[in-house]
């Protein structure tokens, strides 16, 4: 221990010991052991006492920092909950009978049939504009009392791939570029001629003078090409595919109606009032009544006796023009017999007459309805028949798509549509 000198009266005082690293001594001191005499006139006696440092307390190890509890993964739990809920609703919808034909007859809004990508279009080197048509499901056909037998029964159709459809019918000017590039001669030019309109007698006749170049009246390059057969239209698509390095073809019968309806379930894509067709399509009206001797069903006048330049009327909700009227349009497949069962990517038989859609300038509005269709032989060339082109970005011709892939796509699309219909 160390010794310090303590002046008298310092017993029991608090001391700090030099060299003791600041240890505090605050207990009473023991009795003095030695008294040192004063050495100077003013000095006082000094006591010497032993001073023992206090024991150094053991260092305290701080507790480990508390590990913060991670935040609960609410977004993950929410997503998992939604997945489970959606799966349950889809299952419940199926078990509740939504696969029955009666439920498939229910009215559907455009937003429940397929999602659109606004502004998703492109223009090819011929100046042809194409609009994306998203895959989806729709009610095909008509059940009206005045609908022809081949339009029913109404049934659910699932289309499993996106495609692009020309927003206009192929024009005379575009077809002429094909002819100049290839030297192609249409079936009307190679055979007995097409069916043209005799302006003197106001009737249809077959004559070698009639072809796409002259159907009986003068056309502009912006008018839809007519007097082309199904084979001529396919030849154009093959040339365009090679030229552009993309797959072009005629739309299928189902694809055409799906695109025409644009999500609607009414007789025409704009509604059920035939008088309104004057705003959306070129059909037989006051201008054509005398020439075509049709029973006038509407009072308006669109000022066109024959074909009109493409895009002269309002488009449907998906941006497609002239889906009602102007000229009939060839489809890729033959006429298919409808049943009530849901079908996936339907195609008519190859040996059947090819489907024609849309009506023409010489037909009444009933023949321009979304569901109306005719069948003609693939070699026929008529003054009021043209075509519209589709582009398939996956590059796969219809026959080459794996059946299993089409079925999986169809199951997903149909389940999605059922779920969306249920929650609205």
C-alpha positions as a Markdown table, in Angstrom:
| # | Residue | x | y | z |
|---|---|---|---|---|
| 1 | Unk | 0.0 | 0.0 | 0.0 |
| 2 | Unk | 1.0 | 3.6 | -0.4 |
| 3 | Unk | 1.3 | 6.1 | 2.4 |
| 4 | Unk | 0.2 | 9.8 | 2.2 |
| 5 | Unk | 0.6 | 12.6 | 4.6 |
| 6 | Unk | -2.6 | 13.9 | 6.0 |
| 7 | Unk | -2.9 | 17.2 | 7.8 |
| 8 | Unk | -4.6 | 17.1 | 11.2 |
| 9 | Unk | -8.4 | 17.0 | 10.9 |
| 10 | Unk | -8.3 | 15.1 | 7.7 |
| 11 | Unk | -9.6 | 11.9 | 9.2 |
| 12 | Unk | -12.6 | 10.5 | 7.4 |
| 13 | Unk | -12.2 | 12.9 | 4.6 |
| 14 | Unk | -12.5 | 12.0 | 0.9 |
| 15 | Unk | -9.1 | 11.7 | -0.7 |
| 16 | Unk | -7.8 | 11.3 | -4.2 |
| 17 | Unk | -4.6 | 9.3 | -4.3 |
| 18 | Unk | -2.0 | 10.5 | -6.8 |
| 19 | Unk | -0.8 | 7.5 | -8.8 |
| 20 | Unk | -3.9 | 5.5 | -7.9 |
| 21 | Unk | -5.6 | 6.2 | -11.2 |
| 22 | Unk | -8.2 | 8.3 | -9.6 |
| 23 | Unk | -9.5 | 5.8 | -7.2 |
| 24 | Unk | -11.7 | 7.4 | -4.6 |
| 25 | Unk | -11.1 | 6.8 | -0.9 |
| 26 | Unk | -14.1 | 7.8 | 1.2 |
| 27 | Unk | -14.1 | 5.6 | 4.2 |
| 28 | Unk | -12.7 | 6.6 | 7.7 |
| 29 | Unk | -8.9 | 6.3 | 7.9 |
| 30 | Unk | -7.3 | 4.0 | 10.4 |
| 31 | Unk | -5.5 | 5.4 | 13.5 |
| 32 | Unk | -2.3 | 7.1 | 12.7 |
| 33 | Unk | 0.8 | 5.0 | 12.9 |
| 34 | Unk | 3.4 | 7.7 | 12.7 |
| 35 | Unk | 3.4 | 11.4 | 13.6 |
| 36 | Unk | 5.9 | 13.6 | 11.8 |
| 37 | Unk | 7.0 | 16.6 | 13.7 |
| 38 | Unk | 6.7 | 20.1 | 12.3 |
| 39 | Unk | 9.8 | 21.4 | 10.6 |
| 40 | Unk | 9.0 | 25.1 | 10.2 |
| 41 | Unk | 7.6 | 27.9 | 12.2 |
| 42 | Unk | 4.2 | 27.7 | 10.5 |
| 43 | Unk | 4.1 | 24.0 | 10.0 |
| 44 | Unk | 1.6 | 21.8 | 11.6 |
| 45 | Unk | 2.0 | 18.2 | 12.6 |
| 46 | Unk | 1.4 | 15.8 | 9.8 |
| 47 | Unk | 0.1 | 12.2 | 10.2 |
| 48 | Unk | 1.2 | 9.4 | 8.1 |
| 49 | Unk | -1.5 | 6.8 | 7.4 |
| 50 | Unk | -1.5 | 3.9 | 5.1 |
| 51 | Unk | -3.8 | 4.3 | 2.1 |
| 52 | Unk | -5.1 | 1.3 | 0.3 |
| 53 | Unk | -6.7 | 1.7 | -3.2 |
| 54 | Unk | -10.2 | 0.5 | -3.7 |
| 55 | Unk | -10.4 | -2.7 | -5.7 |
| 56 | Unk | -10.9 | -2.0 | -9.4 |
| 57 | Unk | -14.3 | -3.3 | -10.5 |
| 58 | Unk | -14.4 | -5.9 | -13.2 |
| 59 | Unk | -15.2 | -4.4 | -16.6 |
| 60 | Unk | -18.8 | -4.9 | -17.5 |
| 61 | Unk | -19.3 | -6.5 | -20.9 |
| 62 | Unk | -22.1 | -4.6 | -22.7 |
| 63 | Unk | -25.0 | -6.8 | -23.8 |
| 64 | Unk | -25.1 | -7.6 | -27.5 |
| 65 | Unk | -27.2 | -5.2 | -29.4 |
| 66 | Unk | -30.7 | -6.2 | -29.8 |
| 67 | Unk | -31.4 | -7.6 | -33.3 |
| 68 | Unk | -34.1 | -5.6 | -34.8 |
| 69 | Unk | -37.1 | -7.6 | -35.9 |
| 70 | Unk | -37.3 | -7.5 | -39.7 |
| 71 | Unk | -40.4 | -5.9 | -41.1 |
| 72 | Unk | -43.1 | -8.2 | -42.0 |
| 73 | Unk | -43.1 | -9.0 | -45.8 |
| 74 | Unk | -46.6 | -7.5 | -46.3 |
| 75 | Unk | -46.3 | -7.1 | -50.1 |
| 76 | Unk | -45.4 | -10.8 | -50.5 |
| 77 | Unk | -48.2 | -11.9 | -48.2 |
| 78 | Unk | -50.6 | -9.7 | -50.1 |
| 79 | Unk | -49.6 | -11.1 | -53.5 |
| 80 | Unk | -49.8 | -14.7 | -52.2 |
| 81 | Unk | -53.3 | -13.9 | -50.8 |
| 82 | Unk | -54.4 | -12.5 | -54.1 |
| 83 | Unk | -53.1 | -15.6 | -56.0 |
| 84 | Unk | -55.0 | -17.9 | -53.6 |
| 85 | Unk | -58.1 | -15.7 | -53.9 |
| 86 | Unk | -58.1 | -15.6 | -57.7 |
| 87 | Unk | -57.5 | -19.3 | -57.9 |
| 88 | Unk | -60.4 | -19.9 | -55.6 |
| 89 | Unk | -62.7 | -17.6 | -57.6 |
| 90 | Unk | -61.8 | -19.2 | -60.9 |
| 91 | Unk | -62.4 | -22.7 | -59.4 |
| 92 | Unk | -65.7 | -21.5 | -57.9 |
| 93 | Unk | -66.7 | -19.9 | -61.3 |
| 94 | Unk | -66.1 | -23.2 | -63.1 |
| 95 | Unk | -67.9 | -25.3 | -60.5 |
| 96 | Unk | -70.8 | -22.8 | -60.4 |
| 97 | Unk | -71.6 | -23.6 | -64.1 |
| 98 | Unk | -69.9 | -20.9 | -66.0 |
| 99 | Unk | -69.0 | -23.4 | -68.7 |
| 100 | Unk | -72.7 | -23.8 | -69.5 |
| 101 | Unk | -73.9 | -22.3 | -72.8 |
| 102 | Unk | -76.5 | -20.2 | -70.9 |
| 103 | Unk | -73.7 | -18.4 | -69.1 |
| 104 | Unk | -71.7 | -17.9 | -72.2 |
| 105 | Unk | -74.7 | -16.0 | -73.7 |
| 106 | Unk | -74.3 | -13.3 | -71.1 |
| 107 | Unk | -73.5 | -9.8 | -72.2 |
| 108 | Unk | -69.8 | -9.0 | -72.1 |
| 109 | Unk | -68.2 | -5.5 | -72.1 |
| 110 | Unk | -65.2 | -4.7 | -74.3 |
| 111 | Unk | -62.9 | -4.5 | -71.3 |
| 112 | Unk | -63.6 | -8.1 | -70.2 |
| 113 | Unk | -62.8 | -9.7 | -73.5 |
| 114 | Unk | -59.2 | -8.7 | -74.1 |
| 115 | Unk | -56.8 | -6.1 | -73.1 |
| 116 | Unk | -55.7 | -3.5 | -75.6 |
| 117 | Unk | -52.4 | -1.8 | -76.1 |
| 118 | Unk | -53.3 | 1.7 | -77.1 |
| 119 | Unk | -51.3 | 3.0 | -80.1 |
| 120 | Unk | -49.6 | -0.4 | -80.7 |
| 121 | Unk | -49.4 | -0.3 | -84.5 |
| 122 | Unk | -46.8 | -0.2 | -87.3 |
| 123 | Unk | -46.6 | 0.8 | -91.0 |
| 124 | Unk | -44.8 | -1.5 | -93.5 |
| 125 | Unk | -42.9 | -0.4 | -96.6 |
| 126 | Unk | -46.0 | -0.4 | -98.7 |
| 127 | Unk | -47.6 | 2.2 | -96.4 |
| 128 | Unk | -50.0 | -0.4 | -95.0 |
| 129 | Unk | -50.9 | 0.3 | -91.4 |
| 130 | Unk | -51.5 | -2.5 | -88.9 |
| 131 | Unk | -53.0 | -2.5 | -85.5 |
| 132 | Unk | -52.3 | -5.0 | -82.7 |
| 133 | Unk | -55.2 | -7.3 | -81.8 |
| 134 | Unk | -54.6 | -8.9 | -78.4 |
| 135 | Unk | -55.5 | -12.5 | -77.8 |
| 136 | Unk | -58.7 | -13.1 | -76.0 |
| 137 | Unk | -62.1 | -14.7 | -75.9 |
| 138 | Unk | -65.5 | -13.6 | -77.4 |
| 139 | Unk | -69.0 | -14.7 | -78.2 |
| 140 | Unk | -69.1 | -15.7 | -81.9 |
| 141 | Unk | -72.2 | -15.8 | -84.0 |
| 142 | Unk | -75.8 | -14.5 | -83.6 |
| 143 | Unk | -79.0 | -15.8 | -82.2 |
| 144 | Unk | -81.4 | -13.2 | -83.6 |
| 145 | Unk | -84.6 | -14.5 | -85.2 |
| 146 | Unk | -83.7 | -12.9 | -88.5 |
| 147 | Unk | -80.1 | -14.2 | -88.6 |
| 148 | Unk | -79.3 | -16.8 | -91.2 |
| 149 | Unk | -78.8 | -20.4 | -90.0 |
| 150 | Unk | -75.1 | -20.4 | -90.5 |
| 151 | Unk | -74.6 | -17.6 | -87.9 |
| 152 | Unk | -75.7 | -19.8 | -85.0 |
| 153 | Unk | -75.6 | -21.0 | -82.4 |
| 154 | Unk | -73.7 | -18.4 | -80.4 |
| 155 | Unk | -70.6 | -20.0 | -78.8 |
| 156 | Unk | -67.4 | -19.0 | -77.0 |
| 157 | Unk | -64.2 | -18.8 | -79.1 |
| 158 | Unk | -60.7 | -18.4 | -77.6 |
| 159 | Unk | -57.9 | -17.0 | -79.7 |
| 160 | Unk | -54.5 | -17.9 | -78.2 |
| 161 | Unk | -52.1 | -15.5 | -80.0 |
| 162 | Unk | -51.8 | -11.9 | -80.7 |
| 163 | Unk | -51.9 | -10.7 | -84.3 |
| 164 | Unk | -51.9 | -7.4 | -86.2 |
| 165 | Unk | -54.7 | -6.6 | -88.7 |
| 166 | Unk | -54.6 | -4.0 | -91.4 |
| 167 | Unk | -56.6 | -1.0 | -90.4 |
| 168 | Unk | -57.7 | -0.6 | -94.0 |
| 169 | Unk | -58.6 | -3.0 | -96.8 |
| 170 | Unk | -55.8 | -3.5 | -99.4 |
| 171 | Unk | -56.1 | -0.7 | -101.9 |
| 172 | Unk | -55.9 | -0.8 | -105.6 |
| 173 | Unk | -52.6 | 1.2 | -105.5 |
| 174 | Unk | -51.0 | -1.4 | -103.1 |
| 175 | Unk | -52.1 | -4.3 | -105.2 |
| 176 | Unk | -50.7 | -2.6 | -108.3 |
| 177 | Unk | -47.2 | -2.5 | -106.6 |
| 178 | Unk | -47.5 | -6.3 | -106.1 |
| 179 | Unk | -48.3 | -6.8 | -109.8 |
| 180 | Unk | -45.5 | -4.5 | -111.0 |
| 181 | Unk | -43.0 | -6.2 | -108.8 |
| 182 | Unk | -43.9 | -9.7 | -109.8 |
| 183 | Unk | -45.7 | -9.6 | -113.2 |
| 184 | Unk | -48.5 | -11.5 | -111.5 |
| 185 | Unk | -51.7 | -12.0 | -113.5 |
| 186 | Unk | -54.9 | -12.4 | -111.6 |
| 187 | Unk | -57.3 | -15.3 | -112.2 |
| 188 | Unk | -59.7 | -12.8 | -113.9 |
| 189 | Unk | -57.0 | -11.8 | -116.3 |
| 190 | Unk | -55.9 | -15.4 | -117.1 |
| 191 | Unk | -59.4 | -16.7 | -117.5 |
| 192 | Unk | -62.8 | -15.5 | -118.8 |
| 193 | Unk | -62.7 | -12.3 | -116.8 |
| 194 | Unk | -64.2 | -11.3 | -113.6 |
| 195 | Unk | -67.7 | -10.3 | -112.7 |
| 196 | Unk | -68.1 | -6.6 | -113.2 |
| 197 | Unk | -70.9 | -4.0 | -113.1 |
| 198 | Unk | -72.4 | -3.0 | -116.4 |
| 199 | Unk | -73.3 | 0.6 | -115.9 |
| 200 | Unk | -75.6 | 0.7 | -118.9 |
| 201 | Unk | -77.8 | -2.1 | -117.8 |
| 202 | Unk | -77.1 | -1.8 | -114.0 |
| 203 | Unk | -76.4 | -5.5 | -113.7 |
| 204 | Unk | -73.5 | -7.9 | -113.0 |
| 205 | Unk | -71.9 | -9.7 | -116.0 |
| 206 | Unk | -68.8 | -11.8 | -116.7 |
| 207 | Unk | -66.5 | -10.3 | -119.3 |
| 208 | Unk | -62.7 | -10.4 | -120.0 |
| 209 | Unk | -62.7 | -6.6 | -119.7 |
| 210 | Unk | -63.4 | -6.9 | -116.0 |
| 211 | Unk | -60.6 | -7.4 | -113.6 |
| 212 | Unk | -58.9 | -5.5 | -110.7 |
| 213 | Unk | -57.9 | -2.9 | -113.2 |
| 214 | Unk | -61.4 | -2.1 | -114.2 |
| 215 | Unk | -64.4 | -3.5 | -112.3 |
| 216 | Unk | -67.0 | -1.5 | -114.3 |
| 217 | Unk | -66.3 | 2.0 | -112.9 |
| 218 | Unk | -63.2 | 4.1 | -112.4 |
| 219 | Unk | -61.5 | 3.7 | -109.0 |
| 220 | Unk | -58.8 | 5.7 | -107.3 |
| 221 | Unk | -55.6 | 4.2 | -105.9 |
| 222 | Unk | -57.1 | 4.7 | -102.5 |
| 223 | Unk | -60.2 | 2.6 | -103.2 |
| 224 | Unk | -60.1 | -1.1 | -102.1 |
| 225 | Unk | -59.0 | -3.5 | -104.8 |
| 226 | Unk | -61.8 | -5.7 | -106.1 |
| 227 | Unk | -62.3 | -8.5 | -108.6 |
| 228 | Unk | -59.5 | -10.5 | -106.9 |
| 229 | Unk | -60.0 | -14.2 | -106.0 |
| 230 | Unk | -59.0 | -15.9 | -102.8 |
| 231 | Unk | -56.0 | -17.3 | -104.6 |
| 232 | Unk | -55.0 | -13.8 | -105.8 |
| 233 | Unk | -55.2 | -12.5 | -102.2 |
| 234 | Unk | -53.1 | -15.4 | -100.9 |
| 235 | Unk | -50.5 | -14.7 | -103.6 |
| 236 | Unk | -50.3 | -11.1 | -102.5 |
| 237 | Unk | -49.8 | -12.2 | -98.8 |
| 238 | Unk | -47.0 | -14.6 | -99.8 |
| 239 | Unk | -45.2 | -11.9 | -101.8 |
| 240 | Unk | -45.6 | -9.4 | -99.0 |
| 241 | Unk | -44.2 | -11.9 | -96.5 |
| 242 | Unk | -41.1 | -12.5 | -98.6 |
| 243 | Unk | -40.7 | -8.8 | -99.3 |
| 244 | Unk | -41.0 | -7.7 | -95.6 |
| 245 | Unk | -39.4 | -10.8 | -94.0 |
| 246 | Unk | -42.6 | -11.2 | -91.8 |
| 247 | Unk | -45.5 | -13.5 | -91.9 |
| 248 | Unk | -48.6 | -12.1 | -93.6 |
| 249 | Unk | -51.8 | -13.9 | -94.3 |
| 250 | Unk | -55.5 | -13.5 | -94.5 |
| 251 | Unk | -57.2 | -13.4 | -91.1 |
| 252 | Unk | -59.2 | -16.5 | -90.1 |
| 253 | Unk | -63.0 | -16.3 | -90.0 |
| 254 | Unk | -63.0 | -16.2 | -86.2 |
| 255 | Unk | -60.2 | -13.6 | -86.1 |
| 256 | Unk | -62.1 | -11.3 | -88.5 |
| 257 | Unk | -65.3 | -11.4 | -86.4 |
| 258 | Unk | -63.3 | -10.9 | -83.2 |
| 259 | Unk | -61.6 | -7.8 | -84.6 |
| 260 | Unk | -64.8 | -6.4 | -86.1 |
| 261 | Unk | -66.7 | -6.7 | -82.9 |
| 262 | Unk | -63.9 | -4.9 | -80.9 |
| 263 | Unk | -65.4 | -6.2 | -77.7 |
| 264 | Unk | -69.1 | -5.6 | -78.6 |
| 265 | Unk | -71.9 | -8.1 | -78.6 |
| 266 | Unk | -74.4 | -6.0 | -80.7 |
| 267 | Unk | -75.3 | -6.6 | -84.3 |
| 268 | Unk | -72.9 | -3.9 | -85.5 |
| 269 | Unk | -69.8 | -2.8 | -83.5 |
| 270 | Unk | -71.4 | 0.6 | -82.9 |
| 271 | Unk | -74.7 | -0.8 | -81.5 |
| 272 | Unk | -78.1 | -2.0 | -82.7 |
| 273 | Unk | -79.5 | 1.0 | -84.6 |
| 274 | Unk | -79.0 | 0.3 | -88.3 |
| 275 | Unk | -79.5 | 4.0 | -89.2 |
| 276 | Unk | -76.1 | 4.8 | -87.5 |
| 277 | Unk | -74.2 | 2.7 | -90.1 |
| 278 | Unk | -74.0 | 5.7 | -92.4 |
| 279 | Unk | -71.3 | 7.1 | -90.0 |
| 280 | Unk | -69.3 | 3.8 | -90.0 |
| 281 | Unk | -69.6 | 2.1 | -93.3 |
| 282 | Unk | -70.4 | 2.3 | -97.0 |
| 283 | Unk | -73.6 | 0.2 | -97.6 |
| 284 | Unk | -76.6 | 0.4 | -99.9 |
| 285 | Unk | -78.4 | 3.6 | -99.1 |
| 286 | Unk | -80.2 | 6.4 | -101.0 |
| 287 | Unk | -77.2 | 6.6 | -103.4 |
| 288 | Unk | -77.3 | 3.0 | -104.3 |
| 289 | Unk | -81.0 | 2.2 | -104.2 |
| 290 | Unk | -81.6 | 2.8 | -107.9 |
| 291 | Unk | -78.6 | 0.9 | -109.2 |
| 292 | Unk | -78.7 | -2.1 | -106.9 |
| 293 | Unk | -82.5 | -2.3 | -106.5 |
| 294 | Unk | -82.3 | -3.1 | -102.8 |
| 295 | Unk | -85.1 | -2.6 | -100.4 |
| 296 | Unk | -84.1 | 0.6 | -98.7 |
| 297 | Unk | -83.7 | 0.0 | -95.0 |
| 298 | Unk | -82.0 | 3.2 | -94.0 |
| 299 | Unk | -82.7 | 6.8 | -94.9 |
| 300 | Unk | -79.2 | 8.3 | -95.0 |
| 301 | Unk | -76.9 | 8.9 | -98.0 |
| 302 | Unk | -73.2 | 8.3 | -97.8 |
| 303 | Unk | -72.7 | 9.8 | -101.4 |
| 304 | Unk | -70.9 | 6.7 | -102.7 |
| 305 | Unk | -72.6 | 4.5 | -105.3 |
| 306 | Unk | -69.7 | 2.1 | -105.5 |
| 307 | Unk | -66.4 | 1.7 | -103.5 |
| 308 | Unk | -65.2 | 4.6 | -101.3 |
| 309 | Unk | -61.6 | 5.4 | -100.5 |
| 310 | Unk | -60.5 | 3.4 | -97.5 |
| 311 | Unk | -60.9 | 5.2 | -94.2 |
| 312 | Unk | -63.7 | 7.4 | -95.4 |
| 313 | Unk | -65.9 | 6.4 | -92.4 |
| 314 | Unk | -65.4 | 6.2 | -88.6 |
| 315 | Unk | -63.3 | 3.3 | -87.2 |
| 316 | Unk | -64.4 | 0.8 | -84.6 |
| 317 | Unk | -63.2 | 0.8 | -81.0 |
| 318 | Unk | -59.9 | -0.9 | -82.0 |
| 319 | Unk | -59.0 | 1.5 | -84.8 |
| 320 | Unk | -60.1 | -0.6 | -87.8 |
| 321 | Unk | -61.9 | 1.0 | -90.7 |
| 322 | Unk | -64.5 | -0.3 | -93.2 |
| 323 | Unk | -65.3 | -3.4 | -91.2 |
| 324 | Unk | -68.9 | -2.8 | -92.1 |
| 325 | Unk | -69.5 | -2.4 | -95.9 |
| 326 | Unk | -67.3 | -1.0 | -98.7 |
| 327 | Unk | -66.2 | -4.5 | -100.0 |
| 328 | Unk | -66.6 | -8.1 | -98.8 |
| 329 | Unk | -63.3 | -9.5 | -97.5 |
| 330 | Unk | -61.8 | -12.9 | -98.0 |
| 331 | Unk | -60.9 | -14.9 | -94.9 |
| 332 | Unk | -58.2 | -17.6 | -94.8 |
| 333 | Unk | -60.4 | -20.6 | -93.9 |
| 334 | Unk | -63.6 | -22.2 | -95.1 |
| 335 | Unk | -67.0 | -21.9 | -93.6 |
| 336 | Unk | -67.2 | -23.8 | -90.3 |
| 337 | Unk | -70.4 | -25.3 | -88.9 |
| 338 | Unk | -71.0 | -23.8 | -85.4 |
| 339 | Unk | -71.8 | -25.7 | -82.3 |
| 340 | Unk | -72.5 | -24.6 | -78.7 |
| 341 | Unk | -69.2 | -25.9 | -77.4 |
| 342 | Unk | -66.3 | -23.6 | -76.7 |
| 343 | Unk | -63.6 | -23.8 | -79.4 |
| 344 | Unk | -59.9 | -22.7 | -79.6 |
| 345 | Unk | -58.4 | -21.1 | -82.7 |
| 346 | Unk | -61.1 | -22.6 | -84.9 |
| 347 | Unk | -60.5 | -23.1 | -88.6 |
| 348 | Unk | -63.0 | -24.2 | -91.3 |
| 349 | Unk | -62.2 | -27.2 | -93.4 |
| 350 | Unk | -59.8 | -26.7 | -96.3 |
| 351 | Unk | -62.2 | -28.1 | -98.9 |
| 352 | Unk | -65.1 | -25.8 | -97.9 |
| 353 | Unk | -66.0 | -22.5 | -99.6 |
| 354 | Unk | -63.9 | -19.7 | -98.3 |
| 355 | Unk | -65.6 | -17.3 | -95.8 |
| 356 | Unk | -66.4 | -13.7 | -96.9 |
| 357 | Unk | -67.1 | -11.0 | -94.3 |
| 358 | Unk | -68.3 | -7.5 | -93.9 |
| 359 | Unk | -70.8 | -6.8 | -96.6 |
| 360 | Unk | -70.3 | -4.3 | -99.4 |
| 361 | Unk | -71.5 | -1.0 | -100.9 |
| 362 | Unk | -74.3 | -2.9 | -102.7 |
| 363 | Unk | -75.7 | -4.7 | -99.6 |
| 364 | Unk | -78.2 | -3.7 | -97.0 |
| 365 | Unk | -77.0 | -3.1 | -93.4 |
| 366 | Unk | -78.1 | -6.6 | -92.3 |
| 367 | Unk | -75.5 | -8.2 | -94.5 |
| 368 | Unk | -72.9 | -6.0 | -93.0 |
| 369 | Unk | -73.5 | -7.2 | -89.4 |
| 370 | Unk | -70.5 | -8.4 | -87.4 |
| 371 | Unk | -71.7 | -12.0 | -87.5 |
| 372 | Unk | -72.9 | -12.2 | -91.1 |
| 373 | Unk | -70.8 | -14.4 | -93.5 |
| 374 | Unk | -71.0 | -15.9 | -96.9 |
| 375 | Unk | -69.1 | -18.7 | -98.6 |
| 376 | Unk | -67.6 | -18.5 | -102.1 |
| 377 | Unk | -65.2 | -20.7 | -104.1 |
| 378 | Unk | -61.6 | -19.6 | -104.0 |
| 379 | Unk | -61.4 | -18.9 | -107.7 |
| 380 | Unk | -64.3 | -16.4 | -107.8 |
| 381 | Unk | -63.6 | -12.8 | -108.8 |
| 382 | Unk | -66.4 | -10.3 | -108.0 |
| 383 | Unk | -66.7 | -6.6 | -108.4 |
| 384 | Unk | -67.5 | -6.1 | -104.7 |
| 385 | Unk | -65.0 | -8.5 | -103.1 |
| 386 | Unk | -61.5 | -7.5 | -101.8 |
| 387 | Unk | -59.4 | -8.5 | -98.8 |
| 388 | Unk | -57.6 | -7.3 | -95.7 |
| 389 | Unk | -54.2 | -8.6 | -94.5 |
| 390 | Unk | -53.1 | -9.8 | -91.1 |
| 391 | Unk | -49.6 | -10.1 | -89.7 |
| 392 | Unk | -48.5 | -12.7 | -87.2 |
| 393 | Unk | -45.5 | -11.7 | -85.2 |
| 394 | Unk | -44.7 | -15.2 | -83.9 |
| 395 | Unk | -43.9 | -16.2 | -87.5 |
| 396 | Unk | -45.8 | -19.5 | -87.2 |
| 397 | Unk | -48.3 | -20.5 | -89.8 |
| 398 | Unk | -51.6 | -21.7 | -88.2 |
| 399 | Unk | -51.0 | -25.3 | -89.0 |
| 400 | Unk | -47.5 | -25.4 | -87.4 |
| 401 | Unk | -48.5 | -24.2 | -83.9 |
| 402 | Unk | -48.3 | -27.1 | -81.5 |
| 403 | Unk | -51.8 | -28.3 | -80.5 |
| 404 | Unk | -50.8 | -28.6 | -76.8 |
| 405 | Unk | -49.6 | -25.0 | -76.7 |
| 406 | Unk | -52.8 | -23.8 | -78.3 |
| 407 | Unk | -54.8 | -25.7 | -75.7 |
| 408 | Unk | -52.8 | -24.4 | -72.7 |
| 409 | Unk | -53.2 | -20.8 | -74.0 |
| 410 | Unk | -56.9 | -21.4 | -74.5 |
| 411 | Unk | -57.4 | -22.7 | -71.0 |
| 412 | Unk | -55.7 | -19.7 | -69.5 |
| 413 | Unk | -57.5 | -17.2 | -71.7 |
| 414 | Unk | -60.9 | -18.7 | -70.9 |
| 415 | Unk | -60.3 | -18.9 | -67.2 |
| 416 | Unk | -59.1 | -15.2 | -67.2 |
| 417 | Unk | -62.3 | -14.1 | -69.1 |
| 418 | Unk | -64.5 | -16.0 | -66.7 |
| 419 | Unk | -62.8 | -14.5 | -63.7 |
| 420 | Unk | -63.0 | -10.9 | -65.1 |
| 421 | Unk | -66.7 | -11.4 | -66.0 |
| 422 | Unk | -67.3 | -12.6 | -62.4 |
| 423 | Unk | -65.8 | -9.7 | -60.6 |
| 424 | Unk | -67.4 | -7.0 | -62.7 |
